[in-house]
Amino acid sequence: MSATLTPDRTAEAPSIASNARDYLERVRGGDMGALPAVFGLLVLCVVFAILRPAFLTSINFANLFTQGAAVTVIAMGLVFVLLLGEIDLSAGFASGVCAAVLAVTLTNIGLPWYVGVLLAIATGVVIGIVLGTLVAKLGIPSFVVTLAAFLAFQGLVLVLVDEGTNISIRDPVIVAIANRNLPPALGWALFAVGVAGYGALQLMRARKRAARGLVADPISLIALRVGTLAVLAGFAVYFLNLERSRNAVVVSLKGVPIVVPIILVLLILWTFVLRRTAFGRHIYAVGGNAEAARRAGIGVDRIKISAFVICSSMAAVGGILAASRATSVDPNTGGANVLLFAVGAAVIGGTSLFGGKGRVLDAVLGGAVVAVIENGMGLMGYPASVKYMVTGCVLLLAAGVDALSRKRAAASGLR
């Protein structure tokens, strides 16, 4: 009997080495996850730091967060639609419509900032309901529905800004979102709360799994994760708390940008929804096989509509961030490369275009890659044409890695 108990004890107490072997096996089996995005981000940072030392300055580090904030948030919403194997080509101009609603509410009508924010997000919810209903209930392909919306929303933005007027935003609360920083002490306080909270969640998860007789992560692995997060986050907070102003006597410029905790809160919220709720499991089920999910009793239409609502709502938040950074709204808000960069961010981060595979964290990692490319090549003096070509090549490479990974996973029996 003792011989049969020994393997069970070994299985219940895995080591860091065994977890590493399991991870390598998954990678060899085609489950690349966010590995390509992380590797690409590290390579890009090293290359730009060598070619342009200004890339590593504290002021440029802070600019990376504000430059990529809107695209990253929109990409978070797109992850939900992509997980279903659908697409939303209107997310960019949907953010422009919501930003225009915000600007009109604040500047032209003179209502408080919180009313403008609520109306902008409500506009995103309505857009998502309409798009989701057309896709789920009428069966119109999402590509066609959102392409039509892409064209229509351009016209709607023009109507809202009076056929081309630039509407300035002067509300101090809205302007502060993308242009102000947290006090250094508050930045460190959030760092401490975040690391402690992450560590507590890891321990609680391990204890719950152990109590149910499931395999739980060893304390050493949890300590490694928490320690890694503490080092990376601590370095970031320290770097951002350095004085970035060239004349600190006149104006001080230091602290974590306000957009950073906003993105972190959204990341935690939507990660919890996808990983810890029945709705999140249903999203993956529908994306993996919609017919099987329907036969299992999942309301496929409801899931699709909800995903489009989340996508358009996050587009609204992205539009608010973009309006805050520019302190104005014009016909180009949400246009140009916003949609392309947002979709690219989600795919580059590791979300599959085929559905059923992806995380909200992918949008953050992919958004960082896109922001680093745009920022680094701007510092090197390359024109927009080169930036577009490089970003397009990176997106194509990410899509190719996804396709090859799926083939390898199918061949190894992991999918």
C-alpha positions in Angstrom: 0.0 0.0 0.0 2.9 2.4 0.7 4.1 2.0 -2.8 0.8 3.3 -4.1 0.8 6.3 -1.8 4.2 7.6 -2.8 3.2 8.8 -6.3 0.2 10.5 -4.9 2.3 12.5 -2.4 4.7 13.4 -5.2 1.8 14.6 -7.4 0.4 16.7 -4.6 3.7 18.5 -4.0 5.2 19.6 -7.3 8.4 21.5 -7.3 9.6 24.5 -9.3 11.5 22.1 -11.5 8.5 20.0 -12.3 6.4 23.1 -13.1 9.2 24.3 -15.4 9.2 20.9 -17.2 5.4 21.0 -17.5 5.6 24.5 -19.0 8.3 23.4 -21.5 6.2 20.5 -22.5 3.2 22.8 -23.2 5.4 25.1 -25.3 6.7 22.2 -27.3 3.2 21.0 -27.7 2.2 24.3 -29.3 0.9 26.2 -26.3 3.1 29.3 -26.6 0.9 31.6 -24.6 2.4 35.1 -24.1 6.0 33.8 -24.6 6.5 35.3 -28.1 5.1 38.7 -26.9 7.3 38.8 -23.8 10.4 37.7 -25.9 9.6 40.3 -28.6 9.1 43.1 -26.0 12.5 42.3 -24.3 14.3 42.3 -27.7 12.7 45.5 -28.8 13.6 47.3 -25.5 17.2 46.1 -25.7 17.6 47.1 -29.4 16.1 50.6 -28.8 18.0 51.1 -25.6 21.3 50.4 -27.5 20.4 52.5 -30.6 18.8 55.4 -28.7 19.8 55.7 -25.0 17.1 58.3 -24.5 14.6 55.4 -24.7 15.6 54.4 -21.2 15.0 57.8 -19.6 12.3 58.2 -17.0 10.3 60.7 -19.1 10.2 58.4 -22.0 9.3 55.4 -19.8 6.3 57.4 -18.5 5.3 58.4 -22.1 5.1 54.8 -23.0 2.2 54.3 -20.6 0.2 57.3 -21.8 0.9 56.7 -25.5 -0.3 53.1 -25.4 -3.2 53.5 -22.8 -6.1 54.0 -25.2 -5.1 51.3 -27.6 -4.4 48.8 -24.7 -7.9 49.4 -23.2 -9.6 49.0 -26.6 -7.6 45.8 -27.1 -8.9 44.5 -23.8 -12.4 44.7 -25.0 -11.5 43.2 -28.4 -10.1 40.1 -26.6 -13.7 39.1 -25.6 -14.9 39.3 -29.2 -11.8 37.5 -30.6 -12.3 34.7 -28.0 -15.6 34.0 -29.8 -13.9 33.8 -33.2 -15.6 37.1 -34.1 -14.2 40.5 -35.0 -15.2 44.1 -34.3 -13.8 46.5 -37.0 -15.8 49.4 -35.5 -14.1 49.5 -32.1 -11.8 52.4 -33.2 -14.5 54.8 -34.4 -16.8 53.5 -31.6 -14.3 55.0 -29.2 -14.4 58.2 -31.3 -18.2 58.4 -31.0 -18.0 58.0 -27.3 -15.2 60.5 -26.9 -17.3 63.0 -29.0 -20.3 62.4 -26.7 -18.0 63.2 -23.7 -16.7 66.4 -25.3 -20.2 67.6 -26.3 -21.5 66.9 -22.8 -18.7 68.7 -21.0 -17.9 71.6 -23.4 -21.0 72.3 -25.3 -23.6 71.5 -22.7 -21.5 72.2 -19.6 -22.5 69.1 -17.6 -20.3 67.6 -14.8 -17.4 65.3 -15.8 -19.1 62.2 -14.2 -22.2 62.8 -16.3 -20.1 63.0 -19.4 -18.3 59.8 -18.5 -21.5 57.9 -17.8 -23.1 59.0 -21.0 -20.0 58.0 -23.0 -19.9 54.6 -21.5 -23.7 54.2 -21.9 -23.2 55.1 -25.6 -20.7 52.2 -25.8 -23.1 49.8 -24.2 -25.8 50.8 -26.7 -23.4 50.3 -29.6 -22.4 46.9 -28.3 -26.1 45.8 -27.9 -26.9 46.8 -31.4 -23.8 45.1 -33.0 -24.2 42.0 -30.9 -27.9 41.6 -31.7 -27.3 41.9 -35.4 -24.6 39.3 -35.2 -26.2 36.9 -32.8 -29.9 37.2 -33.6 -29.9 38.0 -37.3 -26.8 35.9 -38.1 -25.1 38.6 -40.1 -21.3 38.0 -40.1 -19.5 40.2 -37.6 -17.1 41.3 -40.3 -19.9 42.8 -42.3 -21.8 44.3 -39.4 -18.8 46.0 -37.9 -17.5 47.1 -41.3 -20.8 48.8 -41.9 -20.6 50.3 -38.4 -17.0 51.4 -39.1 -18.2 53.5 -42.0 -21.3 54.8 -40.2 -19.5 55.8 -37.0 -17.1 58.0 -39.0 -20.1 60.0 -40.2 -21.6 60.0 -36.7 -18.4 61.5 -35.3 -18.6 64.2 -37.9 -22.2 65.0 -36.9 -21.3 65.2 -33.2 -18.3 67.5 -33.8 -20.3 69.7 -36.2 -18.7 68.5 -39.4 -15.1 69.0 -38.4 -15.0 71.2 -35.4 -12.3 70.6 -32.8 -13.9 70.5 -29.4 -11.5 71.3 -26.5 -11.8 69.6 -23.2 -10.9 71.7 -20.2 -12.4 69.7 -17.3 -9.5 69.3 -14.8 -10.6 65.8 -13.8 -10.8 64.4 -17.4 -7.5 66.2 -18.4 -5.8 64.7 -15.4 -6.5 61.1 -16.3 -3.8 61.0 -19.1 -1.7 64.0 -18.2 -1.2 63.9 -14.4 0.7 61.6 -12.0 0.1 60.1 -8.6 2.0 61.5 -5.7 5.2 59.3 -5.2 4.0 58.1 -1.7 0.7 57.0 -3.2 2.5 55.1 -5.9 4.5 53.2 -3.4 1.4 52.5 -1.3 -0.4 51.0 -4.4 2.7 49.0 -5.1 2.6 47.5 -1.6 -1.1 46.8 -1.7 -0.8 45.2 -5.2 2.1 42.9 -4.3 0.5 41.9 -1.0 -2.9 41.3 -2.6 -1.3 39.2 -5.4 0.6 37.1 -2.8 -2.5 36.6 -0.7 -4.6 35.5 -3.7 -1.9 33.0 -4.7 -1.8 31.5 -1.2 -5.6 31.3 -1.0 -5.8 29.6 -4.3 -3.1 27.0 -3.3 -4.8 26.3 0.0 -8.2 25.9 -1.6 -6.8 23.4 -4.2 -5.0 21.5 -1.5 -8.2 21.3 0.7 -10.0 19.8 -2.3 -7.3 17.2 -2.9 -6.1 18.9 -6.1 -2.5 19.6 -7.1 -1.4 23.0 -5.7 1.5 25.2 -6.5 4.4 24.8 -4.0 5.2 27.7 -1.7 8.6 28.1 -3.4 6.9 28.7 -6.8 4.4 31.2 -5.2 7.3 33.0 -3.6 9.1 33.2 -6.9 6.1 34.7 -8.6 5.5 37.3 -5.9 9.2 38.1 -5.8 9.4 38.6 -9.5 6.3 40.9 -9.5 7.7 42.8 -6.6 11.1 43.4 -8.3 9.5 44.4 -11.7 6.8 46.6 -10.2 9.2 48.1 -7.6 11.7 49.1 -10.4 8.9 50.6 -12.4 7.5 52.7 -9.5 11.1 53.8 -8.5 11.8 54.9 -12.1 8.5 56.7 -12.5 9.0 58.5 -9.2 12.2 60.1 -10.5 12.0 63.8 -11.4 11.2 64.1 -15.1 11.0 67.9 -15.4 13.9 69.8 -16.8 13.0 72.7 -14.4 11.7 71.2 -11.2 11.6 74.6 -9.5 8.9 75.8 -11.9 7.0 72.5 -12.3 7.6 69.1 -10.8 6.9 66.1 -13.0 7.2 62.8 -11.1 5.1 59.9 -10.0 3.2 57.0 -11.6 0.8 58.2 -14.4 -2.8 58.0 -13.4 -3.6 55.8 -16.4 -1.5 53.0 -14.9 -3.7 52.1 -12.0 -6.8 52.5 -14.3 -5.3 49.9 -16.6 -4.4 47.6 -13.7 -7.9 47.8 -12.3 -9.4 47.0 -15.7 -6.9 44.1 -16.1 -7.8 42.6 -12.7 -11.5 43.1 -13.3 -11.7 41.4 -16.7 -9.2 38.7 -15.8 -11.4 37.8 -12.8 -14.5 37.7 -15.1 -12.8 35.4 -17.6 -11.1 33.1 -15.2 -13.3 33.0 -12.1 -16.9 33.3 -13.4 -19.3 31.1 -15.3 -19.7 33.8 -17.9 -15.9 33.6 -18.6 -16.0 29.8 -18.9 -18.9 30.2 -21.3 -16.9 32.7 -23.4 -14.2 30.1 -23.9 -16.7 27.3 -24.5 -18.5 29.2 -27.2 -15.2 30.3 -28.8 -14.0 26.7 -28.8 -17.2 25.2 -30.3 -20.4 27.2 -30.4 -22.6 24.2 -31.4 -21.3 22.1 -28.5 -21.8 25.0 -26.1 -25.4 25.4 -27.3 -26.1 21.7 -26.8 -24.6 22.0 -23.3 -27.3 24.6 -22.5 -25.2 27.7 -22.8 -27.0 30.8 -24.2 -24.7 31.4 -27.1 -26.6 34.4 -28.4 -26.5 36.0 -24.9 -22.8 35.4 -24.7 -22.1 36.9 -28.1 -24.2 40.0 -27.3 -22.5 40.4 -23.9 -19.0 40.1 -25.5 -19.8 42.9 -28.0 -21.2 45.1 -25.2 -18.0 44.6 -23.2 -15.9 45.4 -26.4 -17.8 48.6 -27.1 -17.8 49.7 -23.5 -14.0 49.3 -23.3 -13.8 51.2 -26.6 -15.7 54.0 -24.8 -13.2 54.0 -21.9 -10.4 54.0 -24.5 -12.1 57.0 -26.2 -12.1 58.8 -22.8 -8.4 58.2 -22.3 -7.7 59.4 -25.9 -9.7 62.6 -25.4 -7.9 63.2 -22.1 -4.5 62.8 -23.6 -5.3 65.1 -26.5 -7.4 67.5 -24.3 -9.8 67.6 -27.3 -11.9 65.6 -29.8 -11.9 66.0 -33.5 -13.1 63.9 -36.6 -9.9 61.8 -36.4 -10.4 60.7 -32.8 -10.6 56.9 -32.9 -9.7 56.8 -36.5 -6.4 56.4 -38.4 -4.4 53.5 -36.9 -6.4 53.1 -33.6 -8.3 50.0 -34.7 -5.4 48.4 -36.4 -3.1 48.9 -33.4 -5.8 47.6 -31.0 -6.5 44.4 -33.0 -2.7 44.0 -33.4 -2.1 44.4 -29.7 -4.6 41.6 -28.8 -3.1 39.2 -31.4 0.5 40.1 -30.8 -0.1 39.5 -27.1 -1.3 35.9 -27.8 -5.0 36.0 -28.4 -6.0 33.7 -31.2 -7.9 35.0 -34.2 -9.6 31.5 -34.4 -11.3 31.9 -31.0 -11.2 30.0 -27.8 -7.7 31.1 -26.7 -6.6 34.3 -25.1 -6.4 36.4 -22.0 -6.9 40.1 -21.1 -3.2 40.2 -20.2 -2.5 39.6 -23.8 -3.9 43.0 -24.7 -1.6 44.6 -22.1 1.5 42.8 -23.4 0.6 43.4 -27.0 -0.2 47.0 -26.3 3.2 47.4 -24.7 4.9 45.9 -27.9 3.0 48.3 -30.1 3.8 51.3 -27.9 7.5 50.4 -27.8 7.7 50.0 -31.6 5.9 53.4 -32.2 7.9 55.2 -29.5 11.3 53.6 -30.2 11.1 54.2 -34.0 9.9 57.7 -33.4 13.0 58.4 -31.3 15.1 57.0 -34.1 13.5 59.5 -36.5 11.7 57.0 -38.8 8.6 58.2 -40.5 5.1 56.9 -40.0 5.3 54.7 -43.1 8.1 52.7 -41.6 6.3 52.4 -38.3 3.3 51.0 -40.0 5.3 48.5 -42.0 7.2 47.2 -39.0 4.0 46.9 -36.9 2.3 45.1 -39.8 5.2 42.7 -40.0 5.1 42.0 -36.3 1.3 41.4 -36.4 1.7 39.0 -39.4 4.5 37.2 -37.4 2.2 36.9 -34.4 -0.7 35.6 -36.5 1.7 33.1 -38.1 3.0 31.9 -34.7 -0.7 31.5 -33.6 -1.5 29.4 -36.7 1.6 27.2 -36.4 0.9 26.7 -32.6 -2.6 25.5 -33.3 -1.4 23.0 -35.9 1.3 21.8 -33.5 -1.2 21.5 -30.6 -3.6 19.6 -32.8 -0.9 17.2 -33.9 0.2 16.6 -30.3 -3.4 16.1 -29.2 -3.6 19.1 -27.0 -6.5 20.5 -29.0 
